[in-house]
């Protein structure tokens, strides 16, 4: 073999090796990208099944919801939203033990999924387990990225009221008012709790804000609770005309309510 032929063969061999080296990384990247795409697609599919599940739960179509959620859990058994949604189905069907197991699994698998804590806290509250419910709502309220944080503080305040921690309820309801930009529900709860702590001046300020909100929105009307709160504040400041106005509304609209009975007890004690 002469030198020129050997040189050509060496050049071809070098070129082949160079091409092989160039092609190998490209092949690896292609395989890796494919794996990531598969994982992303799986997450999307699971999320879609869960979204459908929640939608059917909202409509009361539990069997359809169960079908989609079972598909999601088959793909991802540890998925927190899927387990939380499945717990809601168990709860609706009266299977409390299964519901609690699913709620706990959702919270354990993703402690940052605050919506699961809200569902679980509501479940516990409805069973009279107020201290446990408080802990779930507290955790949700500490999640600064949670879009329903105002509701978490409101629920936290409600459990604190049931536990007769009225100063704690005031703090929670005040945060609910701030985050909700003064929702009527939060303003009433805060006014009511301030009355219970004896801070009538603050209660009067927030109650006045509530009345202003009600005046601007004709869809909002007084409840027995809002009327008796107004009565208590008016009585403290000896605003008799205002008290009489609230009392007349309470009597005419809600004569069978517990709040009207409370008002009658108040007036009887004055006699």
CORVEN-V870888 format. One record per residue. N is the residue number from 1. RES is the residue in one small letter. NEAR is the number of other C-alpha atoms within 12 Angstrom. D_LAST is the distance of its C-alpha to the last C-alpha in whole Angstrom. Layout:
# CORVEN-V870888
((N;RES;NEAR;D_LAST) (N;RES;NEAR;D_LAST))
This chain:
# CORVEN-V870888
((1;x;8;128) (2;x;8;129) (3;x;9;127) (4;x;10;125) (5;x;11;124) (6;x;12;123) (7;x;13;121) (8;x;14;120) (9;x;15;118) (10;x;14;117) (11;x;14;115) (12;x;14;114) (13;x;14;112) (14;x;14;110) (15;x;14;109) (16;x;14;108) (17;x;14;106) (18;x;13;104) (19;x;14;103) (20;x;14;102) (21;x;14;100) (22;x;14;98) (23;x;14;97) (24;x;14;96) (25;x;13;93) (26;x;14;92) (27;x;14;92) (28;x;14;90) (29;x;14;87) (30;x;14;87) (31;x;14;86) (32;x;14;84) (33;x;14;82) (34;x;14;82) (35;x;14;80) (36;x;14;78) (37;x;14;78) (38;x;14;77) (39;x;16;74) (40;x;14;73) (41;x;15;73) (42;x;21;72) (43;x;22;69) (44;x;17;68) (45;x;24;69) (46;x;30;66) (47;x;26;64) (48;x;23;64) (49;x;32;64) (50;x;35;61) (51;x;23;60) (52;x;29;60) (53;x;36;59) (54;x;31;55) (55;x;21;56) (56;x;24;56) (57;x;29;53) (58;x;17;51) (59;x;14;53) (60;x;17;52) (61;x;19;56) (62;x;27;56) (63;x;22;59) (64;x;23;61) (65;x;31;59) (66;x;34;60) (67;x;24;64) (68;x;31;64) (69;x;39;62) (70;x;28;64) (71;x;26;67) (72;x;33;65) (73;x;31;65) (74;x;20;69) (75;x;23;70) (76;x;24;67) (77;x;21;66) (78;x;25;64) (79;x;35;62) (80;x;34;59) (81;x;43;57) (82;x;45;59) (83;x;45;58) (84;x;46;54) (85;x;45;55) (86;x;48;56) (87;x;41;53) (88;x;40;51) (89;x;37;53) (90;x;26;53) (91;x;28;49) (92;x;21;49) (93;x;19;51) (94;x;15;49) (95;x;17;51) (96;x;22;49) (97;x;17;52) (98;x;21;54) (99;x;28;52) (100;x;32;51) (101;x;22;55) (102;x;35;55) (103;x;42;52) (104;x;31;54) (105;x;28;57) (106;x;34;56) (107;x;32;54) (108;x;23;57) (109;x;23;60) (110;x;21;58) (111;x;23;56) (112;x;23;56) (113;x;33;55) (114;x;36;51) (115;x;35;50) (116;x;40;51) (117;x;49;49) (118;x;44;46) (119;x;37;47) (120;x;44;47) (121;x;39;44) (122;x;35;42) (123;x;37;44) (124;x;29;42) (125;x;28;39) (126;x;20;39) (127;x;17;40) (128;x;16;37) (129;x;20;40) (130;x;29;38) (131;x;26;40) (132;x;25;43) (133;x;32;42) (134;x;37;40) (135;x;28;44) (136;x;37;46) (137;x;40;43) (138;x;33;44) (139;x;29;48) (140;x;36;47) (141;x;35;45) (142;x;26;48) (143;x;24;51) (144;x;17;51) (145;x;14;53) (146;x;23;51) (147;x;19;50) (148;x;25;47) (149;x;31;46) (150;x;34;42) (151;x;38;42) (152;x;42;43) (153;x;43;40) (154;x;43;37) (155;x;42;38) (156;x;45;38) (157;x;44;35) (158;x;40;33) (159;x;36;35) (160;x;32;34) (161;x;30;30) (162;x;22;31) (163;x;21;32) (164;x;18;29) (165;x;23;32) (166;x;28;29) (167;x;24;32) (168;x;28;35) (169;x;35;33) (170;x;38;32) (171;x;27;36) (172;x;38;37) (173;x;44;35) (174;x;35;36) (175;x;30;40) (176;x;33;39) (177;x;32;38) (178;x;22;41) (179;x;24;43) (180;x;22;42) (181;x;19;42) (182;x;29;38) (183;x;30;37) (184;x;34;34) (185;x;35;34) (186;x;39;34) (187;x;40;32) (188;x;42;29) (189;x;40;30) (190;x;46;30) (191;x;44;27) (192;x;40;25) (193;x;41;27) (194;x;35;26) (195;x;32;23) (196;x;24;23) (197;x;22;25) (198;x;19;23) (199;x;23;25) (200;x;28;23) (201;x;19;26) (202;x;23;29) (203;x;35;26) (204;x;31;26) (205;x;22;29) (206;x;37;30) (207;x;39;27) (208;x;26;29) (209;x;25;32) (210;x;34;31) (211;x;29;30) (212;x;20;33) (213;x;24;35) (214;x;23;33) (215;x;15;34) (216;x;13;38) (217;x;14;38) (218;x;11;37) (219;x;10;37) (220;x;17;34) (221;x;22;31) (222;x;28;27) (223;x;26;27) (224;x;29;23) (225;x;30;24) (226;x;37;24) (227;x;38;22) (228;x;39;19) (229;x;41;21) (230;x;43;21) (231;x;40;17) (232;x;38;17) (233;x;34;19) (234;x;27;18) (235;x;26;14) (236;x;20;16) (237;x;18;19) (238;x;15;16) (239;x;17;18) (240;x;17;16) (241;x;15;18) (242;x;22;20) (243;x;25;16) (244;x;22;16) (245;x;19;20) (246;x;33;20) (247;x;35;17) (248;x;22;19) (249;x;26;22) (250;x;32;20) (251;x;24;19) (252;x;17;22) (253;x;18;25) (254;x;24;23) (255;x;19;21) (256;x;15;22) (257;x;19;22) (258;x;18;20) (259;x;28;19) (260;x;29;17) (261;x;20;16) (262;x;25;15) (263;x;33;13) (264;x;22;11) (265;x;14;10) (266;x;17;9) (267;x;17;7) (268;x;10;5) (269;x;9;5) (270;x;9;4) (271;x;7;0))
